[in-house]
Amino acid sequence: MAQASVCWFLLPLIIAWITIPSLGKVLSEAPVEAMRNAFLLGMAYGVGGTAFGMAIRHIGFSLTYAISVGISCVLGTLVPPLMDGTLGEALSGKGGSWILTGVLLGAMGIAFCGVAGRGKEKDVAQSHTSFSFKKGLPLCLLAGVLSAFYGFAINAGKPISDIAANYGAGNFQVNVVYIFSNTGAFVITLAYTLWLHIKNKTFSEYKHVNSRGLGTNYLMALLTGILWYGQFFFMD
């Protein structure tokens, strides 16, 4: 919750306020439909992020990352041009063969990771571990598919960024869309983490100021939130 509060709630608001001229006017002129769609698609992305974290619990970080990110890369490459009706153009262009090669290698990697995960599950079947490929794989698939929805959220918010461009936002115009897409993801994360805190009775962990390492944990949450958001803020 601490990290998500930084990258999915606070920073989008702060950076938009800094980089978008006449932010209030931009938001007042923004189409309600674009704001709603960007928010809802951001929520779908948030569900994927939650599934990603749950998958790690069942099959570990390496397999989760390989399968989920692999699926996301494949879908993120093919689905946007497919929906725009430009898939044929993208695949037939100068780099079309490289795109197809990358997609094929990604699909092969996912398949190999699946085989490896199934093999690992058999190896640890006799031990008392929480490893479960049967539970982790569906979560990875869900995380991989829904991760691509972040790009859809940005596309849905294009009418908002166009208005920001008219007010002189320039290359920073998309920052206004993050207010909606990232907040949608934050709402899902907030709901899930609140449920975990209530279930485990762990709200007190935020205020044990004398606990060793608590300050460092807050600093790490702040740093990871800044770095996560930075990947979009500094993207061309």
N, C-alpha and C positions, 0 to 999 in steps of 0.2 A: 504493500500500500504506500509506503514512504517513497519508494522509487517511482512508482506510477504517478504519484501526486506531482512529481517534478516534471517528468517527460510528457505526460498525457494531459496535465491540467494547467499547471502554473506556467511552464515555459511557452506553450502555444499562445497563451494570453499576453505574456510579457513581450515576447518577440514580435508578435503581431502589432502590439501597441507601439513598439519602437520602430518597426520597419514599414508599416502601412500608413501612408498619409491619410488624414481624415478618416480614421478607422470607424468612428461613429457613423459617419455618412455612408461609408461602404456597407456596414451592417444594416443600416436602415433601408438601403436600396436593394439589398441582396434578396433574391427570390426565396420565398419560404420553402418551396419544393426542393431547391438545391441545398438549402441548409438542412432540411429534414433528411434527405437522402444521404448526404455526406455523414450525418450523425448516425443513422441506422446502419450504414455500411461499416462505419467505424466500430459500432457495437459488434457486428459480425466478426470483425478482425479481433476484437477483444475476447470473444468466445474462443477463437483460435489460439490466442495467446495463453488463455487459461488452460485449454486442452494441452498445449505444449508443456506447460509446467507440470500438469498431472501425469503426462506420459513419461517425463523424466523419472518420476517416482517409481514407475513400473518397469522401465527398460533401460534406464540410465541416460546420461547426457549424450554420449556419442551416437547411439542408435537413433535417439529422438531427433537430434540435429540432422543426421544424414537423411533420414526418411522424410521428415517434415520440410526441411529446407529444399531437399531435392524435388519434392512434389510442388512446392511453392515456385521454385525456379522454372520448372517445366510449364506449369499453368500460367505463371506470370509472363512467360515468353509467348505463349500461343493464344491465350484467351483474349487479351486486349485487342490485338489486330484482328482476331476472329470476330469480335463484337463490332469493331469499326468497319468490317468488310474489307480490310486491307491485308488479310493473311496471305493470299496468293501473291500479292505484290512484295510483301516482306520476305517470303520464302524464295521468290524468284529473282530477287535483287542480287547485287554483288556479293553480299554476305549471306545469302540464303542457304548455301551449302554448309556454312559454319554454324548457322542457327540450328539446322536439322541435325548436324553432328552433335552439337551440344545437348539438344533435347534427347537424342538417342542415348548418349553417354549418361545423362541424368537418369533416364528410365532404367538403364542397366544397373546403375549404382543403387537405385532404390530396390531393384530386384535382388541384388547381391546382399544388401543390408537385411532384407527380409529373410533370406536364407540363413544369414549369419545369426539373426535374432532368434530364429526358430531353433537353430543348433545350440545356441547358448541356453535357451530355455530348457532343453533336454539335459544339458550339462548340470544345471543348478536345480533340477527337479527334486533331487534328494536332499538338498540343503534347506535350511530354514531362512530363506531370503524372500524379499518382496518382489523379486523379478517375475514378471508375467507378460510374455509377449502377446498373449491373447487379449489382455487388457490394454497394453500399451500401443499396439498397432492401430486399433480403431481411433485412438486419441491422436496418434501421429497423422493419420489420414485426415482427420477433422482439422487438425492444426495446419497441415499443409494446404488444404483447400481454402480454408478461411483466411489464411495469411495473404492470399492474393486479393482479398476484398479491400485491403488498404488502398491499392491502386485504383480500384473501382470508386472508393470514397473520394479520392482526389479528383477523378474524372467527373464524378457527380457534382463536385463543388466548383467546376470550371466557370459557371456563370458568375460565381462570387469573385473568383480571382480576376475575371475579366473586368469587373467593376473596379476592383482594386487597381488594376493596370490603368484604367481611365483616370484615376486620381494620382497617378505617378508612382505606383509601387515598383514598377520595373521588374527586375528579376526576382524580387521578393514577393510578388503578387500571390503566390500559392500559400504563403504563410498564413493568410487569413482563413484558408480552408482548414488548416490544422486545428483551428479553434473547435471545429465541429467534428472532424474525423477522429482526432485524438481524444476529445471529450467523450465521444461515444465509446471508445475503448476503455476509457477510465471508469465509466459508469459500470461496465461489466466487471472490471477488476475490483472496484470498490464493493460491489454487491458480494462478490465471491470472498474477498478477504474479510469483510464484515461478518459474513456467515462463519468463516473459520475462527475468527476471534470470539464470537459468541459461543460457538461449539466448544472451543478449547479453553475459554475464559482467559485470554491472553492480552486483553487491552492494557493491563498494567505494565506490560513490557515496554510501552512507549514512554513511561514516566519514571522508570527506575534510574534516576539521574546519577546515582552513586554506583550503578552496576558497572563493572569493568568492561570497557570496550563499547559502551553504548554510544559515546560520542563518535567513535570511529565508524560504527555502523551507520549512523546518520550521515556522516561525511561520505561514506561509500555509496549510500542511497542517492545522495545529491550528485555525486560524480557520475554514477552510472546513468542517472536520469539525464544529465547534461550531455553525456556522450551519445546516448541513444537518440536524443532529439537532434544532436548535431549532425547525424548522418543525413537528415533531410534538410536542415537549415543550410548546409554547405554544399548540397547537391546541385549540379549545374542544371 
